[in-house]
Amino acid sequence: MKKLLVPAVAASLALASFSLPLPSSFSAVSEPTIVADPNTTDEVPQDHKLVIYQVMTRLFGNKTTLNKPYGTNAENGVGKFNDINDLALQALKKMGVSHVWYTGVLEHATMSDFSKVGGPGPDDADVVKGRAGSPYAIKDYYDIAPDLAVDVKARKQEFEALVKRTHANGLKVIIDFIPNHVARSYKSNAKPAGVVDLGEKDDLTKAFAPNNNFYYLPGKSLVVPKAGNPLGAALGPKEDGKFTETPAKASGNDVFSEAPKVDDWYETVKLNYGVDYQNGRKTYFEPMPDTWLKMRDILVYWAQKDVDGFRCDMVEMVPTEFWAWVIPEVKKVKPSIIFMGEAYNPKEYRNYLEKGKFDYLYDKVGLYDGLRRLMTGGGNTEDITKVWSEESRGFGSRMLRFLENHDEQRIASKDFAGDPRTAIPAMTVSATLGSGPVMVYFGQEVGEPANGSEGFSGADGRTTIFDYWGVPEHQKWMNGGKFDGGKLDGGQKQLRDFYSRLLNLTSTSEAIRRGKFYELQDANNLGKNYDQRRVYTYLRYTDKQKLLIVANFSKDVTLTPKITISKEAMKAMSLDPNRVYTYTDLLNNAPATENLTITLTPLSAYVFEIKAKE
């Protein structure tokens, strides 16, 4: 959870047909000139590389195509756990996926009413964003979102069946853990016997107390911001400003005011981990704060439901000391479980990885931001160099790389690149630069542009997390539940085939999973037809496999450089510069060549395996 989204006007952008660049061609030239290039760095060896596919669960299986702004679940439809069947999971497995991140599993505040079918009633529209509600405004940590179940009364069982089904298809399960904030309507009706609810024993007369679960503003009542959800009378429950909360609680994004603004996380309340924010952030960690224990119990509860990992929301808003304690506690219960943290401050990465015990962290402000600049024409490859040489050096294997997720704009949207093919070089770099995880957001692989104004989300280039909606280009791949891409056009099929080839190569390649990294930019800087600002070249290698990776970010220029592998790079790979080597493009399934003059078509990428000629 990162974006502070407010309603916006409707807009639409048709997805244009497209075709991918052809595989590389070569011209006969002599062996490359040797140029000094001493840039090398090690990766932490990985036995496997995580390939994560993020699913917005309420949208993934939805077949309804009405897409009415602010539509109800009955009007716009909603995907269910049961829609994610064996066919869907096998299709993901065949694409090279190893882990599925099911977003929005836990019960969160919503305007939908499930009281007549054995579930909760609707939440107050004043403190819900969108009809469906944000999946990051948790209403009950111990329960499942009723929207996702065919039988609402059996929603936990349907989730447990999805976990088993995912495992049976050779995939692992990741769910969200939202530690920093909960919905204003939080109340657990599904907590195990003996569990004391959050806030149940809080001292409401104190703004801060170490064992309070929430922060309070004594003597003040919440003033709900106007125009958070501008629902007209014909669209159902209308905001009336009558939601009451006395004393008011601090909002989730550290706003200690009884009158949060519309672009604050006003629908959530901040959890107290023993930090007194209003008095110099003084900490009270001994004795252990009550919130720590409650959150440990919640994590253990879901670990015992056989999930394989947690994607932890906004980890930097929770003290490192908590993570340093709780992650080992959960791993006592399930040693193999992984923790991925949403983090945005590179200066704190090492702190959260080493002290905080996270397995992986987001690489958003490093590689994602740099690649986005390249994809939109405003950056250059120096951004990539900076990532491995400065921000991620020493822990590049612990960084989760991606180009899309639920917070970020779609590549194909007019707000980002407008053309899904721009992902080809960028996604190749994301997947192969390091041995850490790589992630794809559902619909990314078929060029979903997130057209239209869905409701609360507005026309912002993102697929909504607040509204009921169908995802049109993804629905073409879903093809009525066949999950065979039957309704995709030719360009979309090519794009998805690229993702499949890349992710399968990523997950099986020895050099990408375990290899060292060596940049070749300086070695090629003076080379003819090598545009150093738009072309990025590097090696990934182990004793068993050597790979040369070349990406051309130019949208309209074909280049034909002769790629140079420096003498130092050859030595680093333990290769004899006097021998003849062949180069086989594994990504594009091209035949082997002995030459490295490459035709780099616009928006193209190549992964060459280097082998000594027999």
N, C-alpha and C positions, 0 to 999 in steps of 0.2 A: 504494500500500500504506500503510494508515494504522491500521486497526483491529487491536487485539491480541485476537483471538477465541479463546475457549475453549469446550468443549462446554457445551451447555445442554439443559434438558429440552424434550420435544416440546410443540408447541402448534399449533393450527390455527385459521383464521378464514375462514369462507366469504366469497367475494366477492359482495356483494349486487348485485342489479340496480340500475341507476341510469339517469337520463336527464339530459341537459344543459339548462341554462337556455335559454329562447327568446331570439332576437335582440331587441335593444332596441326600445322603442317611444317615441314622442315626442308631446309636446303642444304646441299652438301657443302660442308666447309671443313677446315682442319680443326684439330683439337683446340680448346679454348686457351687463350693467353693466361698465364698465371699472374695474378695481382694480389698484393698483400691485403688481408682483411682479417684482423685478429679478434673479431667480435664473436665470442662464444659464451654460452651459459649452460648450466646444467639444469635438468629437471629432476624432481623427485620421482624415482621409478614407481610406476603404477602397474598393478597386475591387470587392471581393466580400466577402461575409460567410460565414464558415465555418459550416455546419450539420453537426454531427458526430453520428454514430450509433454508440454504443459497443456492441460485440458481445462477450459472453463466448463465445469461439469454440467451446469444447467443449460448451456448452449450447445454442447457437442452433439448430442443425439437428437436435437430438436428438428423435426421435419416440416414444421409449419412455416409458411412463407409470407404470411400477411404483413408482418412488420409494421404494425400500427404504433406510432409514437405514444409512449406511456401505456401501451396495451397491457391487459391483464394476462395471467398465465393461461387462462382459457382462450383468449383471443390470439395471442402470439405464440402460444405453445411453450413447452419447457422440456428439456432433455432429462431423461431418467438414468439411474444407475443401470437399469436393465437394457437400455439402448446400447451401452458399451459392451457388446457381446463378443463372442469368440471371433467372429469375422472381423470386427473392428480391431481387436487386440492382435490378431494374427497379421493384419495389414500393417500395424505399427511395428510389430516385431520384424517383419520382412523389410521395413524401411531402415532397420538398424537401431531401433530404439531399445534401450535397456531399462529405463525407468519412466513411469507415467506419474506426473504430478497432477493429482486431482484437486483443482482449485474450487473452493467454496463448499466443502463437504460439511463443515460444522454448522449447527443451527445459528442463523443470524437474523437480525431484525428485518421484517418484511411487511408490506401492506396486505399480503394475501392472508385469507382466513381459512384455516384448516380445522376449525373447531368442530365442524359437522362430520369430519371423517377421522376423528380420533387424534387430532393434532392441536397445536397452539392456535390462538386467535391472532388477529392482525395487530401490529404495533401502531402506535400513534403516528400519523403522517407527518407531524411536526418534526419528528426525529428519525425519519427514514429517508434515505436518498434513493429515489427511483421507486418504481412499483415493487421490483424484486428485492431491493435492498442490497447494500454492500456486503459482500462475503467477509469483509474485514470489520464488521460491526457485530461481534459474536454475542448471541443472546443466551447460549448455553454451551459451555465447553464440553459437556458430557453428552450432547445430543447431536443428531444429524438433521440437516436441512430438510424439512418435509417436502419441499418442492421436488426433491430428487428421487422420491419413492413412488412406485405404483400404488402400493398399499402403505399409506402414511403410518399406520400403527406398526408396521413391520419395517420401518425405515432403517433401523440399526441392522436388522438381519439382511436387508437388501445391500447395505454397504459391506457387510462382512462377506456376502456372496461375491460382490465385485472384487474384493481383495483376493479371495480364493481363485476367482476366475482369472484375474490378472496374473497371479502366480502360476496358475496352470498353463498359461500361455507363454511362460518363460520371461515375464516382466516383473519388475518390482514396483512398489507403491510408495509414493510420497504424498503427504497431506500438509496443509498449512497449520502452523502454530502461530497464533497472534498474541504475543505476550504483553504488549504495551497498553492496550486499550480494549474495552468491551462496549457493547451497545448500552445506551442509557436505560434500556428496558431489561438489562441482564437479570435473569433469575433462573437458576437451574432446577428444572423439574425432573431431570434424569440422573442427577448425581447419585452415586452409590450411597448405601446406608451409612450413616455416621459422618458424612462429609458436611462440613459447615460451609454455607454459601458465601460467596464474595460479598463483603460489606455487612454481613449479618450481625457481626459483633463490633462494628466500627463505632468509635466515639464521635458522634456527629457535631459535637461542640468544638472540636479541634480542627483547624485547617490542616495540620499534619500531626500524625502520631505514628511511630515506627511500626506498630502492628495494625494500623488501619489499612484496609485494602484500597481505599480511594482517597483522593484529596478533596477537601471541602472548602466552601466559602461561607462560613457561618453567618447567619443573619441575612443572607441574600438568596433570592430565588432565580432560577434560570430564566433568561429572556431568549426565547427561540428566535433565530434570525428569520427575517421575512424573505419570501421568494426562494426558499430552498428547493421546494417542489411545487412549482406553479400549476397544480392540477386544476383544470376547470371542473365545474359542477357535473358535466356530462361524463367525466372520466373517473368518477368514483370518489373515494374519501378525500375531502378537501382539507387543507391546512386551516386550522382555526385558531392557532396560537394559544390553545388552552392546555397544552402539556405542562404538567406541574412537576417541579423538582426543587424541594426545599429541605436542607440547604442545597444550593447549586454545587455541582461537582466540576472539577477542572476538566477541560476537554482533552481529547486524545493527543492532539499535537502540542501539548504543553502550554495551553492557553488557560491561565488562571484568572478568568474573568467570568462573571455571571452572564455576560452578553457576548458570546462568541460570534464571529462574523460568518457570513454565508460560505466563504471559501475556507473556513476552518473545518476541522473534523468534528463539527458540532454535534453529530449524531452519536459520538462515542465519548467515553470518559476514561481518563488516565488512571492506570494502575500504579500503586505505590509499592516500590521495592526497597523502601528505606532511605530514600533520597529526599531531603527537604529543599525543594527547588526554590522556594521563596526566601530562604535564609542561607544564601551562599552555597547551595547544593551540598550542605553538610550531610554526611552519610551515617546511618545507624544500622550497621550490618551484624552487630553482636549485642544481644542475642539475635539469632536469625529471624528476619521479618516473616510474619505470617504469610505474606503473599508468595514468598519463595517456596514454602512448603506446599501451598495449594497448587501452584503451577507445576511443581515436581510431580504431584499426584496426578494431575491431568495428563502430563506427558507419558507417565508410566501407564496410565489407563489405555491410551491409544497404542503405545508400544506393545502392550499385551493383546491388542486386537490384530497384531501381526503386520502393522504397517512397517515399511522398511526405512522411512526417513521423514524428516520434518523440514519444510521450507519455513524458516522463521522470519516473521515480518518485522521490519524496522528494528533490527537488533541493537543499533547504536542508541536507541531511546531507552534501553534497559541496561543497567550497570553490568560491566564485564564480570564483576565478581559473582553475579548470579549465574551467568553462563559457565564460568569456571567450576562452579559447584554442581549445577544441575545436569550438565551434559554427561559427566562421569557417572552421576547417580542413575540416569536413564540407561546408560550403557552397561551398568551392572545387571539390569534386567534383560537387555537385548544388546549384546556387544557389537553386533553388525550394523546397528541402526546408524544412519548418517544425519548430520545437522548442516543445513545450508542456510547461510545468513544473508538477508538483504541489507547491504551496507554501502555507503556512499562516500566515506572519507578514507582515501588511500593512506593517510598518515596513521590511521587506526587499524589497518588490515592486520599487521603483525600482532597487535595486541589481541584482537579477537580470534586469530588463528592459534596463537601460542598460549596466551593466558586464558582466553575464553573457550578454547578447546573446540572451535568449530572445525568441521571437516572441509567446508568450502564457503567462499564468499562471492557475492555478485562482483563482476567486473564491469560495472556500469560507467563510472566516470573515467575509466581508463580506456579499454578497448572499444566498448560500445560507442562512446562519444566520439572517439577518434575515427572509427569506421563510418559513423553517421556523417561526419563532416566530409569524408572522402566520397560517400555515396551521393551526397547532395552538392558536390562540386566545390565545397568551401575549404577542404583540408588537403593534406598530402600525407605521404607514407611516413613522414617523420613522427606522426602521432603513434604509429604502430611501434616504431623504434623506441619511443619513450616508454611504452607499456612494458616491454620486456627488459629494457635496460635500467629503468628507474623504479616504476611503481610495483612491478610484479617480480622483480629479480629476487630469487631465493624462495619464492612461494607461488610461481606461476602455475604449478600443478594443482594449486588449491583454489584457483579462480574459476568461477562459473561464467562461461562466455555465451552470449546470445545476441540476436538482432531484434527480436520481438519478445514481449511478454504482455501481461494484462495491463501494465502501467504505461507501456510505450506505444507510440503510434505505429500503425501498420506500414511496412515498407512500400506497399503498392498504393498507399493513400496519397492524395494530393498534398497532404501536410508533411510528408516525408520525401520519398523519392519519386512516387508516381508510377514507377515501373518495377515490378517484382524481380526483373532480371538483374537489377543492381545488386541483388543479394549474392549473385554467383561468386564474384571474387571475395566479397566481404564475409560470406558464410564459410568459404573455404579457409580463409585466415582464422576466423573464429574457431573452427573445428580442429585445425591442425597446428596452430601456433604453439600450443602447450598440451600437456597430458591431462589437464584438468577437464571437468565436465563441459559439455556443450548442450545447448537447449534450443528447441524449436517450439513455437507457439502454434496451437492447432489453427489450420487455415493458412499459415505462412507458406507452407510448401505448395500451395496452389494459387498463391497470389491474392489472397483475400484483401480488399482495399478498405473495408470498414466504412462503406458509404452510408450516408443518411444520418438523420438526427433521431436517435433511438428513444429519447425521453430525457431523463436527467443528464445522461452522458453528453447529449448534444452532438453536433457535427464536428468532431475533434480528431478524426483520423484513428480513433481507437475503437476496438470492439467493446461494447458496453459491459461493465461488470455490475451495473445498477438496475438494468432493465431486462424484461423478457424480450427475446429477439431470436430471429433466425439468422444464420451466418451464410449468405448466399453461395459464395464460391466453395466454401467447405461443404455445403449441402449438395453441391454438384458431385463432389468426390464421394460423399456419403451415399448418394444415389438411392434414396428411399430405404436405406438400411442394408444395402448390399456391400457397401464400403469397397467398391471396386473402381471408382473414378469414372463410371459409365457416362456421366453427363459433362465431364470436363472437355474443353476444347483442346486442340492439338498443342498449343503453346503451354497450357496448364499441365498437360501430361508430360511434356518435356521437362518442365520446371520440377515437377514432383519426382521425375526420374533422376534429375540431377541431385536433389536432396537425398534420395535413396542411395545413389551411388556414393555420394560423399559420406553419409552417416555410416553406411556399412564399411567403407574403407577406414573411416575414423575408428570404428569399434574393433576392427580386426588387425589393423596395421601395428606391427611391433614397434616401429619407429615413432608413430604418433602416440601410442599408449605409453611408451617407456623411454623415448629417445631424448637426446640432447638437442639443443637448438643452436643454430649458427646463422647469423644474418649475412647476406651477400650484397647489401646495398652499396657499400663503399667499393667493393670489387667491381661493380658494374656502373659506377657513377659516370665514368668517361666513355662508356661504350656507345657505339653508334646505334641510334634508334632505341636507346633505353631511356625512357622518361622516368627519372627517379621519383618524381612527384606522384606519378600515377601507377607505377609498376613496383611491386614488392616481391623480393626473392629471398628465400632462406632454405636452410637444410634442417631436417630432422633425422637423427641417425642413432643406431645402436650397433653393436658388434654384428648383429644378424641382418640388419636392413638399413639402407641409406636412401633417403628421399630428398629430391629437389622440388621445391614448391614455388610456382610463379603465378602471380595474380595481376591482371590488368584492370584497373579501376576506370579507365577511360570509357566514356559512353559512346564515342563516335570515331575514335582513332585506332587503326590497325597498325601495330608496330612489329618490326622484324629484327629484334636484337639478337646478338650472339651472346648468350649467357656465359659469364665467366665464373668458374669455381676456383677460388684462390688456392695458392700453394699451401697456405696455412690451413685452409678448410680441408683440403685433401689429406693433410697430415692429421688433422683432428679426427677425420673419419677412418684413419689408418689405410688410406688408399694410395697407390703408387701413381704419381702424376705422369709417369712414363708409359703406363699401360693404356690400352684402349678400353673404353667403357661404353656400354649401351644404356639408353635412357628410354624407359617404357612408361607411357602416360597411363597410370592406373585409374585416374579419375574419369578420363574420356575413352578408355578402352582402345587407345591408339597403338599401332605397332611400334616395335622397338626401333630406335635409330642410334647411330653413333655420333650424331651431330647435335649441337646445341644452338643453332640459329633457328629461332622459333617464331612462327607467325602467331602473334598475340592478337586475336580478334577482340573487338570491344566487349567489355564486361565478361571476361573469360578467366579461367583458372586451370592450372595443370599441376598434377602431382606425379613426378617422374621417379621411378625406381631405378637406382643406379646399380649396375652390375658389371663386373669385369667380363670382357668378351672372351668367350672360350676359344 
